[in-house]
Amino acid sequence: MPDINEELPRFACPDWWERLLAGRPPMADVPYDKVKAGKAIAFFNRLRLPDVPGNPPLAEACGDWFRDMLAVFLASEDPETLLPTVWELLCMVPKKNSKTTYVAGLALTALYMIEVPNRQMLLVGPSQNISERCFDQAQGMIRLDPKLEVIFKVQDHTKTITRYKTGTCLDVKTFDTSIVTGEIPILTIIDEVHELGKKAKAAAVMQQIRGGGITKQRGRLLMITTQSDEPPAGIWRTELDKARKIRDGKGGRLPIMLPVLYEYPVEKQLDQDFWRNPKNWDLILPNIGRSIDPQALFEDYENNGRVNKEAEQIWTSQHLNIEIGVGLGGDGWSGALHWTSCVDDRLSGLDALLARSEVCTIGGDWGGADDLAALYVIGREKHTKRWLGWGRAWARPSVFEQRKSIAPRLRQFAEDGDLVISKTGEEQAASAAEICRKVFDAGLLPETGGIGLDSAGIALLVDALGDLDLVDPLVQAVIQGWRLQTAISSVPLKLEDQRFLHGDQPLMAWAVGNAKQTLKGSNYVVTKEVSGAAKIDPLMALFNAAMLMFQNPEAAGKKVSVYEEMARRQRENA
C-alpha cells in the first residue's frame, strides 16, 4: 500500500479489494460533471428491457455499479482543464451480469448526449450473434417508447441507429479487420473483448480504432467483457495487463484508461476453498439478485461446473472471472503466478538481451511436424546478475492444419515476430542455428554447455548447428523428466524476486499459461494443461537454458567466426 501522503497516479485504486468487500465498484474515484451525469443517468434509467416480462425500466433492472461507470465514462471532467479524463474504460465482469443489454443502453445514451453532428459511433461484437443481440436490445428499447422513436431512426437492414437532430449514427457491427477502415468513430464500444485474443490482426484493428480517435474531439473506447475461457492471449492479454497495472498504480502518471475489474485477488484465486464457497460469489457479481438467480447459479455449478477439472476451469473463468492457469493454481506451473510481474520493456529483442549480458545459455525443444520448435536464450546481466530472457518458436504449415483451434493464435504470434512459419524442418533448424551462431559470435556462450537440447527429435537441428561449427562440448543434451526439477522449482523463485526479467512476449505468456505442474514421486514435472492443442515447447526450451545457467558458466569470449576466417584467407590469397 503506498504512503497515504503520496499522490497516486491517475485511476490507481490500491484499495479495490476493500471496495469490493464493501459492495462498491472496484474503481478509482473520478471527478465528473454532476449535471451532465445526471442527464445521462436519467435518460438511461427510462430505457426498458425488451426481453423481460413486464419490460421493467433500467431504473429498476440495473444496479448502481453500471450507472457509476456510465457517469464517469460520459461525464468525467478534469477540474482544471474541464476536459474529459476517461477516454477509455475496460470493465471485466462475470457472465450473466447483463453487460450486453446495459452497453446497448449506454450506446443509446451516448448517442443522445453527444451533440457532435454527422459522426459515427460503433457498437462492436466479436461474432455475428453477439452483435445482433446488441442491436436487438438497442432497437427494442427504442420501439418500447414512442418518444424515443421521434429521437432515433432505426434501420434494421444495416443495423444502424441515427439521431435525427445531429445526424450522428450508431452502427452495430461484427468485429472484422474492415470495420473501421476509413472511419473516425467518436465512440466505440466493444463487447466481449476477450474474444479478440483469438483473432488474427486484432491488435491492428484496435490500433485503427484508437488512431481514428486522435482528433480534436478525440474518440472514446469502452471495452466490456468476461474473463477468457482460455489463458489470456493476444490483444486481450495486453489490455488486461495494462488495466491491472493502472489499477495497481504502475501504469504511468496519466493513463487514459479507467480499469473496472471484478475479480478476486490472486491469493484468493489460488484459495480454492474461498472461491468454491458460494457465500463469496456476490463479491464479484454486481447483478446478483437481478439478472442472476443465486440458487440457479449454484445448481449450475454443482451440475455442470464440477463435472471435471476442465469443466470447472471454464465455468469459473466465465462466472467468477478466475483466470485460466491461476484459479486452479495447484495444477499450473508455479512460475505462472509471477510471470506478468517480471516484464522489462527494454528487452525488446535478442540484441537488447545480448547488449546487457555477460554470459548466455540457449535451450532448445524440437517437436514433430504438428508441434512447435523453440529456442530460449537466457542472459546473465552484467553487474546485477539478474537473468534476462528471450525466446522464439517455429511452426510448419502442418501445425496450422492439424491444430486448427490454435491457428489464429499462432498467426498472431507470427505477426508479433515471435513465431517463424517455416516450410520444412531443415528451414526452421537453419533459422534456429543462425540465432545460436549470433550469440556465439558475440562471445557470450561458455565453451562447454552453452546450448542445451532435449535429445528427442533434434537430428536436423544438430546438423544445422554443426554446419555453423557449433558442436559438442558446446552443444549438449539436457536430460528431461524429473531431472528438470531444478529449473521447474527454482525459476519461479527467481520470478517471484524479480531476478528473472523478460520482454513480455505473448508467445511465452501463452506457453507459461498452458503448463501443468504435477508431483511424481518426490519431484515436480511439467506437462501440457490441455492435451493436444496447447503447447509448452517454448517453456521447455526455457527450462533447458536454465539448467545450463544454473551451472554458473563463464563466457568464452569473442572468437573469430568461420565466416571472418574465410574472409581473412580470401584477402590473403588475393
C-alpha positions as CSV (number, residue, x, y, z in Angstrom):
1,M,0.0,0.0,0.0
2,P,1.5,3.4,-1.0
3,D,2.2,6.1,1.5
4,I,-1.1,7.9,2.3
5,N,0.7,11.3,1.8
6,E,1.9,10.3,-1.7
7,E,-0.2,11.3,-4.6
8,L,-1.4,8.3,-6.5
9,P,-1.2,8.1,-10.3
10,R,-4.4,8.8,-12.1
11,F,-7.0,6.0,-11.9
12,A,-4.9,4.0,-9.4
13,C,-7.1,2.1,-7.0
14,P,-5.0,0.3,-4.4
15,D,-8.0,-0.4,-2.2
16,W,-10.0,-2.1,-5.0
17,W,-10.5,-5.3,-3.0
18,E,-11.7,-3.4,0.1
19,R,-14.2,-1.7,-2.2
20,L,-15.5,-5.0,-3.5
21,L,-15.8,-6.3,0.1
22,A,-17.9,-3.2,0.9
23,G,-20.1,-3.8,-2.1
24,R,-18.7,-0.9,-4.2
25,P,-17.3,-0.9,-7.8
26,P,-13.6,-1.6,-7.8
27,M,-12.6,1.6,-9.5
28,A,-10.9,4.9,-8.6
29,D,-12.9,8.0,-7.6
30,V,-13.1,10.1,-10.8
31,P,-14.3,13.7,-10.9
32,Y,-17.2,14.2,-13.3
33,D,-19.8,16.8,-14.3
34,K,-22.7,16.1,-12.0
35,V,-25.2,17.9,-14.2
36,K,-24.1,16.1,-17.4
37,A,-24.0,12.8,-15.5
38,G,-27.5,13.3,-14.1
39,K,-28.9,14.0,-17.5
40,A,-27.2,10.8,-18.9
41,I,-28.4,8.6,-16.0
42,A,-32.0,10.0,-16.3
43,F,-32.1,9.0,-20.0
44,F,-30.5,5.6,-19.3
45,N,-33.0,4.9,-16.4
46,R,-36.0,5.4,-18.7
47,L,-34.9,2.7,-21.2
48,R,-36.9,-0.5,-20.8
49,L,-35.7,-4.1,-21.1
50,P,-37.2,-5.5,-24.3
51,D,-36.7,-9.2,-23.5
52,V,-38.0,-9.4,-19.9
53,P,-41.7,-9.9,-18.9
54,G,-43.2,-6.5,-18.0
55,N,-40.4,-4.6,-19.7
56,P,-39.0,-3.0,-16.5
57,P,-37.1,0.2,-16.8
58,L,-33.3,0.2,-16.2
59,A,-34.0,2.4,-13.2
60,E,-35.2,-0.9,-11.5
61,A,-33.4,-3.5,-13.5
62,C,-29.9,-2.2,-13.5
63,G,-27.6,-1.9,-10.4
64,D,-25.8,1.2,-9.4
65,W,-22.5,-0.3,-10.3
66,F,-23.2,0.2,-14.0
67,R,-24.6,3.7,-13.5
68,D,-21.4,4.7,-11.7
69,M,-19.4,3.6,-14.8
70,L,-21.8,5.3,-17.2
71,A,-21.4,8.6,-15.2
72,V,-17.6,8.7,-15.3
73,F,-17.4,7.4,-18.9
74,L,-19.7,10.0,-20.4
75,A,-19.2,12.9,-17.9
76,S,-15.7,12.7,-16.5
77,E,-14.0,16.1,-16.2
78,D,-10.6,17.4,-15.2
79,P,-11.3,20.1,-12.5
80,E,-8.7,22.4,-14.0
81,T,-8.9,21.9,-17.8
82,L,-12.6,20.9,-17.8
83,L,-11.7,18.2,-20.5
84,P,-12.7,14.6,-20.1
85,T,-10.2,12.4,-18.2
86,V,-11.7,8.9,-19.1
87,W,-11.1,8.4,-22.8
88,E,-11.1,4.6,-22.4
89,L,-12.7,2.2,-19.9
90,L,-12.2,-1.5,-19.5
91,C,-14.8,-3.4,-17.5
92,M,-14.3,-7.1,-16.8
93,V,-17.4,-8.5,-15.2
94,P,-18.6,-12.2,-15.0
95,K,-21.1,-13.7,-17.3
96,K,-24.9,-13.1,-16.9
97,N,-24.5,-9.6,-15.4
98,S,-26.5,-8.1,-18.3
99,K,-23.4,-6.4,-19.8
100,T,-24.6,-6.7,-23.4
101,T,-28.0,-5.2,-22.6
102,Y,-26.5,-2.4,-20.5
103,V,-23.9,-1.4,-23.1
104,A,-26.7,-1.2,-25.7
105,G,-28.4,1.2,-23.3
106,L,-25.2,3.1,-22.8
107,A,-24.7,3.4,-26.5
108,L,-28.1,4.9,-26.9
109,T,-27.4,7.3,-24.0
110,A,-24.2,8.4,-25.6
111,L,-25.9,8.9,-29.0
112,Y,-28.4,11.1,-27.2
113,M,-25.9,13.0,-25.1
114,I,-23.1,13.8,-27.6
115,E,-24.0,16.8,-29.7
116,V,-21.3,16.4,-32.4
117,P,-23.0,16.4,-35.8
118,N,-22.8,13.8,-38.6
119,R,-20.3,11.5,-36.9
120,Q,-20.2,7.8,-36.3
121,M,-20.3,5.6,-33.2
122,L,-19.6,1.9,-33.2
123,L,-21.0,-0.9,-31.1
124,V,-18.9,-4.0,-31.9
125,G,-19.5,-7.6,-31.1
126,P,-16.8,-10.3,-31.7
127,S,-19.3,-12.5,-33.5
128,Q,-22.5,-12.0,-35.6
129,N,-24.7,-13.5,-32.8
130,I,-23.4,-11.1,-30.2
131,S,-23.5,-8.0,-32.5
132,E,-27.1,-8.9,-33.5
133,R,-28.1,-9.2,-29.9
134,C,-26.6,-5.8,-29.1
135,F,-28.6,-4.3,-32.0
136,D,-31.8,-6.2,-31.0
137,Q,-31.6,-4.8,-27.4
138,A,-31.0,-1.3,-28.6
139,Q,-33.7,-1.2,-31.2
140,G,-36.1,-3.0,-28.8
141,M,-35.6,-0.2,-26.2
142,I,-36.4,2.4,-28.8
143,R,-39.6,0.7,-30.0
144,L,-40.9,0.3,-26.5
145,D,-41.0,4.1,-26.1
146,P,-42.8,6.3,-28.7
147,K,-40.9,9.4,-27.5
148,L,-37.6,7.6,-28.4
149,E,-38.9,6.8,-31.9
150,V,-39.1,10.5,-32.5
151,I,-35.4,10.9,-31.4
152,F,-33.9,7.9,-33.2
153,K,-34.2,6.4,-36.7
154,V,-33.7,2.6,-36.7
155,Q,-32.5,0.9,-39.9
156,D,-32.7,-2.9,-39.3
157,H,-31.1,-3.9,-42.6
158,T,-27.9,-2.0,-41.9
159,K,-28.1,-2.3,-38.1
160,T,-27.8,1.4,-37.8
161,I,-29.5,3.8,-35.4
162,T,-29.3,7.5,-36.2
163,R,-30.2,10.5,-34.1
164,Y,-32.4,12.8,-36.1
165,K,-31.2,16.0,-34.5
166,T,-27.4,15.5,-35.1
167,G,-27.2,13.1,-37.9
168,T,-24.7,11.0,-35.9
169,C,-25.3,7.3,-36.3
170,L,-24.6,4.3,-34.1
171,D,-23.5,1.3,-36.3
172,V,-23.7,-2.2,-34.8
173,K,-21.1,-4.4,-36.4
174,T,-19.2,-7.6,-36.1
175,F,-15.5,-7.4,-35.3
176,D,-13.5,-7.6,-38.5
177,T,-10.4,-6.1,-40.0
178,S,-12.6,-3.9,-42.3
179,I,-15.0,-2.4,-39.7
180,V,-13.1,0.8,-39.1
181,T,-11.4,1.3,-42.5
182,G,-11.6,5.0,-43.3
183,E,-13.9,5.6,-40.2
184,I,-13.2,8.0,-37.4
185,P,-15.6,6.9,-34.6
186,I,-16.2,9.4,-31.8
187,L,-17.1,6.5,-29.6
188,T,-16.5,2.7,-29.8
189,I,-18.0,0.0,-27.6
190,I,-16.5,-3.5,-27.8
191,D,-18.4,-6.3,-26.2
192,E,-16.6,-9.5,-25.1
193,V,-13.1,-8.0,-25.9
194,H,-11.5,-11.2,-24.6
195,E,-12.6,-13.0,-27.8
196,L,-10.3,-10.7,-29.8
197,G,-7.4,-12.5,-28.3
198,K,-8.3,-15.4,-30.6
199,K,-8.5,-13.3,-33.7
200,A,-5.7,-12.6,-36.1
201,K,-4.9,-8.9,-36.7
202,A,-6.9,-7.8,-33.7
203,A,-4.1,-5.6,-32.5
204,A,-4.1,-3.8,-35.8
205,V,-7.8,-3.2,-35.7
206,M,-7.6,-1.9,-32.2
207,Q,-4.9,0.5,-33.3
208,Q,-7.1,1.7,-36.1
209,I,-9.9,2.4,-33.6
210,R,-7.6,4.3,-31.3
211,G,-5.8,6.1,-34.1
212,G,-9.1,7.2,-35.6
213,G,-10.0,8.9,-32.3
214,I,-6.9,11.2,-32.3
215,T,-8.9,14.2,-33.4
216,K,-9.8,17.5,-31.8
217,Q,-13.0,15.9,-30.4
218,R,-11.0,12.7,-29.8
219,G,-12.7,9.3,-29.6
220,R,-13.7,7.2,-26.6
221,L,-13.4,3.5,-26.2
222,L,-15.4,1.3,-23.8
223,M,-14.5,-2.4,-23.6
224,I,-16.6,-4.8,-21.5
225,T,-16.0,-8.5,-21.2
226,T,-15.9,-11.6,-19.2
227,Q,-12.6,-13.3,-18.5
228,S,-11.3,-15.6,-21.3
229,D,-12.2,-19.3,-21.2
230,E,-8.5,-19.9,-22.2
231,P,-5.3,-18.5,-20.9
232,P,-5.5,-14.8,-21.8
233,A,-3.5,-14.1,-25.0
234,G,-3.0,-11.6,-27.8
235,I,-4.7,-8.2,-27.5
236,W,-6.8,-9.4,-24.5
237,R,-3.6,-10.3,-22.6
238,T,-2.2,-6.8,-23.5
239,E,-5.3,-4.9,-22.4
240,L,-5.8,-6.9,-19.2
241,D,-2.2,-6.5,-18.1
242,K,-2.4,-2.8,-18.9
243,A,-5.6,-2.4,-16.9
244,R,-4.2,-4.2,-13.9
245,K,-1.0,-2.1,-13.9
246,I,-3.1,1.1,-14.0
247,R,-5.3,-0.1,-11.2
248,D,-2.2,-1.0,-9.1
249,G,-0.6,2.4,-9.7
250,K,2.1,1.0,-12.1
251,G,0.6,2.3,-15.4
252,G,2.2,5.7,-15.6
253,R,1.2,9.0,-14.1
254,L,-1.6,10.0,-16.5
255,P,-3.2,6.9,-18.1
256,I,-6.4,7.4,-20.2
257,M,-7.9,4.0,-19.4
258,L,-10.1,3.5,-16.3
259,P,-10.0,-0.1,-15.2
260,V,-13.1,-1.7,-13.5
261,L,-12.1,-5.3,-12.9
262,Y,-14.5,-7.5,-11.0
263,E,-12.0,-10.3,-10.0
264,Y,-10.6,-11.8,-6.8
265,P,-7.0,-11.0,-5.8
266,V,-4.5,-13.6,-6.9
267,E,-4.2,-15.1,-3.5
268,K,-8.0,-15.6,-3.4
269,Q,-8.0,-17.2,-6.8
270,L,-5.4,-19.6,-5.6
271,D,-7.5,-20.4,-2.5
272,Q,-9.9,-23.0,-3.9
273,D,-11.9,-23.2,-0.6
274,F,-12.5,-19.5,-0.9
275,W,-13.9,-19.2,-4.4
276,R,-15.8,-22.5,-4.2
277,N,-17.8,-21.1,-1.3
278,P,-21.0,-19.5,-2.9
279,K,-21.0,-17.0,0.0
280,N,-18.1,-15.3,-1.7
281,W,-19.6,-15.2,-5.2
282,D,-21.6,-12.0,-4.7
283,L,-18.4,-10.0,-4.1
284,I,-17.7,-10.0,-7.9
285,L,-21.3,-10.5,-9.2
286,P,-22.7,-6.9,-9.1
287,N,-26.0,-8.0,-10.7
288,I,-26.7,-10.9,-8.4
289,G,-30.4,-10.8,-7.4
290,R,-31.3,-9.0,-10.6
291,S,-30.2,-10.8,-13.8
292,I,-28.5,-13.6,-11.7
293,D,-30.5,-16.0,-9.6
294,P,-28.2,-17.2,-6.8
295,Q,-29.8,-20.6,-6.4
296,A,-29.8,-21.2,-10.2
297,L,-26.1,-20.3,-10.3
298,F,-25.2,-22.7,-7.5
299,E,-27.2,-25.5,-9.1
300,D,-25.5,-24.9,-12.5
301,Y,-22.1,-25.1,-10.8
302,E,-22.9,-28.3,-8.9
303,N,-24.4,-30.0,-12.0
304,N,-22.2,-28.6,-14.8
305,G,-19.3,-26.8,-13.4
306,R,-18.0,-29.6,-11.2
307,V,-18.1,-32.4,-13.8
308,N,-14.4,-32.5,-14.1
309,K,-11.3,-30.2,-13.7
310,E,-11.5,-28.8,-17.2
311,A,-15.2,-28.0,-16.9
312,E,-14.6,-26.3,-13.6
313,Q,-11.8,-24.2,-15.0
314,I,-14.1,-23.0,-17.8
315,W,-17.1,-22.4,-15.5
316,T,-15.1,-20.4,-13.0
317,S,-13.4,-18.3,-15.7
318,Q,-16.8,-17.3,-17.1
319,H,-18.9,-17.0,-13.9
320,L,-16.2,-15.9,-11.4
321,N,-13.6,-14.3,-13.7
322,I,-10.9,-16.6,-12.4
323,E,-8.0,-16.7,-14.9
324,I,-7.2,-20.0,-16.5
325,G,-3.9,-21.2,-15.2
326,V,-4.3,-19.3,-11.9
327,G,-7.6,-20.3,-10.2
328,L,-6.8,-24.0,-10.1
329,G,-3.2,-22.9,-9.5
330,G,-2.2,-26.1,-7.8
331,D,-2.1,-27.6,-11.3
332,G,-0.5,-24.8,-13.1
333,W,3.3,-24.2,-13.2
334,S,4.1,-22.2,-10.1
335,G,6.1,-19.6,-12.1
336,A,2.9,-18.6,-14.0
337,L,1.7,-16.6,-11.0
338,H,4.7,-14.2,-11.2
339,W,5.4,-14.2,-15.0
340,T,3.5,-11.0,-15.8
341,S,5.1,-9.1,-13.0
342,C,8.6,-9.6,-14.4
343,V,8.3,-7.6,-17.6
344,D,11.2,-5.4,-18.7
345,D,10.1,-3.2,-21.5
346,R,13.7,-2.6,-22.6
347,L,14.1,-6.3,-23.5
348,S,12.7,-5.6,-27.0
349,G,14.5,-8.4,-28.7
350,L,17.6,-10.6,-28.7
351,D,20.0,-7.7,-29.4
352,A,18.8,-5.9,-26.3
353,L,19.4,-9.0,-24.2
354,L,22.9,-9.6,-25.7
355,A,23.9,-6.0,-25.0
356,R,23.1,-6.3,-21.3
357,S,24.5,-9.8,-20.7
358,E,27.9,-11.1,-19.6
359,V,27.1,-14.7,-20.5
360,C,24.3,-16.6,-22.2
361,T,22.9,-20.1,-22.4
362,I,20.5,-21.4,-25.0
363,G,17.8,-24.1,-24.6
364,G,16.1,-25.9,-27.4
365,D,13.0,-28.0,-27.6
366,W,12.3,-29.6,-31.0
367,G,8.8,-31.0,-31.7
368,G,7.4,-33.1,-34.5
369,A,5.6,-32.0,-37.6
370,D,2.5,-31.0,-35.6
371,D,4.4,-29.3,-32.8
372,L,6.3,-26.1,-32.3
373,A,10.1,-26.0,-32.3
374,A,11.5,-23.5,-29.8
375,L,14.7,-21.8,-28.6
376,Y,15.1,-19.7,-25.5
377,V,18.1,-17.5,-24.6
378,I,18.9,-16.7,-21.0
379,G,21.4,-14.0,-20.4
380,R,23.0,-13.2,-17.0
381,E,23.0,-9.4,-16.7
382,K,26.2,-7.5,-16.1
383,H,26.6,-6.2,-12.6
384,T,23.1,-7.2,-11.3
385,K,23.5,-10.9,-12.2
386,R,19.7,-11.0,-12.9
387,W,18.5,-13.4,-15.6
388,L,17.2,-11.9,-18.8
389,G,15.0,-14.0,-21.2
390,W,14.0,-14.0,-24.9
391,G,12.5,-16.8,-27.0
392,R,11.5,-17.7,-30.5
393,A,9.5,-20.6,-31.9
394,W,9.0,-22.1,-35.4
395,A,6.0,-23.9,-36.9
396,R,5.5,-25.8,-40.1
397,P,2.2,-25.4,-42.2
398,S,1.1,-28.8,-40.9
399,V,0.7,-27.4,-37.4
400,F,-2.0,-25.0,-38.7
401,E,-3.8,-27.8,-40.4
402,Q,-3.7,-30.3,-37.5
403,R,-4.1,-27.8,-34.7
404,K,-6.8,-25.5,-36.1
405,S,-8.1,-24.5,-32.7
406,I,-4.9,-22.6,-32.0
407,A,-4.1,-21.5,-35.6
408,P,-5.4,-17.9,-35.2
409,R,-3.3,-17.5,-32.0
410,L,-0.2,-18.9,-33.8
411,R,-0.7,-16.4,-36.7
412,Q,-0.8,-13.6,-34.1
413,F,2.5,-14.8,-32.6
414,A,3.9,-14.7,-36.1
415,E,2.7,-11.1,-36.6
416,D,4.4,-10.3,-33.2
417,G,7.6,-11.6,-34.6
418,D,8.0,-14.4,-32.0
419,L,7.0,-17.3,-34.3
420,V,8.5,-18.1,-37.7
421,I,6.5,-20.1,-40.1
422,S,8.9,-22.4,-42.0
423,K,8.2,-24.6,-45.0
424,T,10.4,-27.5,-43.9
425,G,12.2,-28.9,-40.8
426,E,15.5,-28.1,-42.4
427,E,14.5,-24.5,-42.9
428,Q,13.5,-24.0,-39.2
429,A,16.6,-25.8,-38.0
430,A,18.8,-23.5,-40.1
431,S,17.0,-20.4,-38.8
432,A,17.5,-21.5,-35.2
433,A,21.1,-22.3,-35.8
434,E,21.7,-18.8,-37.1
435,I,20.4,-17.4,-33.8
436,C,22.8,-19.7,-31.8
437,R,25.7,-18.6,-34.0
438,K,24.8,-15.0,-33.4
439,V,25.1,-15.5,-29.6
440,F,28.3,-17.4,-30.1
441,D,29.8,-14.7,-32.3
442,A,29.0,-12.2,-29.6
443,G,31.4,-14.1,-27.3
444,L,28.7,-14.8,-24.8
445,L,28.4,-18.6,-24.8
446,P,30.6,-20.7,-22.5
447,E,33.0,-23.2,-24.1
448,T,31.1,-26.1,-22.6
449,G,27.4,-26.5,-22.1
450,G,26.2,-23.3,-23.8
451,I,23.5,-24.8,-25.9
452,G,21.2,-27.4,-24.2
453,L,18.8,-29.5,-26.2
454,D,16.1,-32.1,-25.4
455,S,17.6,-35.1,-27.2
456,A,14.3,-36.1,-28.8
457,G,13.8,-35.3,-32.5
458,I,16.8,-32.9,-32.7
459,A,18.8,-34.5,-35.6
460,L,18.0,-31.7,-38.0
461,L,19.0,-29.0,-35.5
462,V,22.2,-30.8,-34.6
463,D,23.1,-31.0,-38.2
464,A,22.3,-27.3,-38.7
465,L,24.4,-26.3,-35.7
466,G,27.3,-28.5,-37.0
467,D,27.2,-26.7,-40.3
468,L,28.0,-23.5,-38.4
469,D,30.7,-25.2,-36.3
470,L,28.6,-25.4,-33.2
471,V,29.3,-28.8,-31.8
472,D,30.0,-30.8,-28.6
473,P,31.0,-29.9,-25.9
474,L,29.3,-26.5,-26.6
475,V,26.1,-28.4,-27.6
476,Q,24.9,-30.8,-25.0
477,A,21.8,-32.9,-24.3
478,V,19.7,-31.9,-21.2
479,I,18.1,-34.9,-19.6
480,Q,14.3,-34.4,-19.3
481,G,11.6,-35.6,-17.0
482,W,12.1,-35.4,-13.2
483,R,15.7,-34.2,-13.8
484,L,14.4,-30.8,-14.8
485,Q,13.2,-30.4,-11.2
486,T,15.8,-27.7,-10.5
487,A,14.5,-25.5,-13.3
488,I,10.9,-26.2,-12.7
489,S,11.1,-25.3,-9.0
490,S,13.9,-22.6,-9.0
491,V,12.9,-20.4,-11.9
492,P,9.6,-19.5,-10.1
493,L,11.7,-18.3,-7.1
494,K,13.7,-16.1,-9.4
495,L,10.5,-14.7,-10.9
496,E,9.0,-14.1,-7.5
497,D,12.1,-12.0,-6.5
498,Q,12.2,-10.4,-10.0
499,R,15.6,-11.8,-10.5
500,F,14.4,-13.1,-13.9
501,L,13.1,-10.5,-16.4
502,H,11.7,-10.9,-19.9
503,G,10.3,-8.8,-22.7
504,D,6.6,-9.7,-22.3
505,Q,6.4,-11.9,-25.4
506,P,2.8,-13.1,-25.9
507,L,4.1,-16.4,-27.1
508,M,5.9,-17.1,-23.9
509,A,2.9,-15.9,-21.7
510,W,0.7,-18.4,-23.6
511,A,3.2,-21.3,-23.2
512,V,3.6,-20.5,-19.5
513,G,-0.2,-20.5,-19.0
514,N,-0.5,-23.8,-20.8
515,A,1.8,-25.6,-18.4
516,K,0.6,-28.1,-15.8
517,Q,2.8,-28.9,-12.8
518,T,2.3,-32.3,-11.2
519,L,4.1,-34.2,-8.5
520,K,5.6,-37.6,-9.5
521,G,7.2,-39.3,-6.6
522,S,9.2,-36.6,-4.9
523,N,9.8,-34.4,-8.0
524,Y,7.7,-32.0,-10.0
525,V,7.3,-32.4,-13.7
526,V,5.6,-30.0,-16.2
527,T,3.2,-31.2,-18.9
528,K,0.6,-29.6,-21.1
529,E,-2.5,-28.2,-19.3
530,V,-4.8,-29.1,-22.2
531,S,-3.9,-32.2,-24.2
532,G,-3.2,-31.9,-27.9
533,A,-3.7,-28.2,-28.8
534,A,-1.9,-26.4,-26.0
535,K,1.8,-26.0,-26.5
536,I,4.6,-25.6,-23.9
537,D,7.6,-26.1,-26.2
538,P,8.9,-22.5,-25.6
539,L,8.7,-23.0,-21.8
540,M,10.6,-26.4,-22.1
541,A,13.3,-24.6,-24.0
542,L,13.5,-22.1,-21.2
543,F,13.9,-24.9,-18.7
544,N,16.8,-26.4,-20.8
545,A,18.5,-23.0,-20.9
546,A,18.0,-22.5,-17.2
547,M,19.6,-25.9,-16.4
548,L,22.8,-24.7,-18.1
549,M,22.7,-21.3,-16.5
550,F,22.4,-22.9,-13.0
551,Q,25.9,-24.2,-13.6
552,N,27.2,-20.6,-13.2
553,P,29.0,-20.6,-16.6
554,E,31.6,-18.0,-17.8
555,A,31.6,-16.7,-21.3
556,A,34.3,-18.0,-23.6
557,G,34.8,-14.5,-25.1
558,K,34.6,-13.4,-28.7
559,K,36.3,-15.6,-31.3
560,V,36.9,-15.2,-34.9
561,S,33.9,-16.7,-36.7
562,V,34.3,-19.2,-39.5
563,Y,33.0,-16.5,-41.9
564,E,35.5,-14.0,-40.7
565,E,38.3,-16.6,-41.0
566,M,37.2,-17.4,-44.6
567,A,37.2,-13.7,-45.5
568,R,40.6,-13.2,-44.0
569,R,42.1,-16.1,-46.0
570,Q,40.5,-14.7,-49.2
571,R,42.1,-11.4,-48.6
572,E,45.5,-13.1,-48.0
573,N,45.2,-15.0,-51.2
574,A,44.1,-12.1,-53.3
